[in-house]
Amino acid sequence: MAPHDRSLRHFPGFTATLICSLLLSVMPLSVAAETLEEARTAVRMRQFEKAVEIYEQLAEAGDAKAQ
């Protein structure tokens, strides 16, 4: 077996790991976007205390748009 054949044997596992990692890294963004929209809705509905709570949680989690 040639050296390059051995490295290709692990490629499917690497690809699966890479795809899972990318999906897991993108999932929090969609959750944060939904929560950011909830904060904006709370402001429009004049529920300022609720909006502040949401914005603070997002800011503490590192969301630059909420800071």
WOMO-V802898 format. One record per residue. N is the residue number from 0. RES is the residue in one small letter. OMEGA is omega as a letter, one per 20 degrees, with the letter a starting at -180 (NA if undefined). D_CENTER is the distance of its C-alpha to the mean C-alpha in Angstrom with 1 decimal. Layout:
n=<N & N>
res=<RES & RES>
omega=<OMEGA & OMEGA>
d_center=<D_CENTER & D_CENTER>
//
This chain:
n=<0 & 1 & 2 & 3 & 4 & 5 & 6 & 7 & 8 & 9 & 10 & 11 & 12 & 13 & 14 & 15 & 16 & 17 & 18 & 19 & 20 & 21 & 22 & 23 & 24 & 25 & 26 & 27 & 28 & 29 & 30 & 31 & 32 & 33 & 34 & 35 & 36 & 37 & 38 & 39 & 40 & 41 & 42 & 43 & 44 & 45 & 46 & 47 & 48 & 49 & 50 & 51 & 52 & 53 & 54 & 55 & 56 & 57 & 58 & 59 & 60 & 61 & 62 & 63 & 64 & 65 & 66>
res=<m & a & p & h & d & r & s & l & r & h & f & p & g & f & t & a & t & l & i & c & s & l & l & l & s & v & m & p & l & s & v & a & a & e & t & l & e & e & a & r & t & a & v & r & m & r & q & f & e & k & a & v & e & i & y & e & q & l & a & e & a & g & d & a & k & a & q>
omega=<r & a & a & r & a & a & r & a & a & a & r & r & r & r & r & r & r & r & r & r & r & r & a & r & a & a & r & r & r & r & r & r & r & a & r & r & r & r & r & r & r & r & r & a & r & r & a & r & r & r & r & r & a & r & r & r & r & r & r & r & r & r & a & a & a & a & NA>
d_center=<41.5 & 40.5 & 37.8 & 35.4 & 35.7 & 34.5 & 31.3 & 30.6 & 31.0 & 27.7 & 25.8 & 24.6 & 23.1 & 21.4 & 20.0 & 18.7 & 17.0 & 15.5 & 14.2 & 12.8 & 11.1 & 9.6 & 8.5 & 7.0 & 5.1 & 4.0 & 4.1 & 2.3 & 3.0 & 5.8 & 6.7 & 6.9 & 8.9 & 11.0 & 11.8 & 12.7 & 14.9 & 16.4 & 17.3 & 19.0 & 20.8 & 22.0 & 23.4 & 25.2 & 26.6 & 27.8 & 25.9 & 25.3 & 24.9 & 22.1 & 20.4 & 21.0 & 19.5 & 16.2 & 16.2 & 17.2 & 14.4 & 11.8 & 14.0 & 14.4 & 10.7 & 11.0 & 10.1 & 13.0 & 13.7 & 14.5 & 16.7>
//
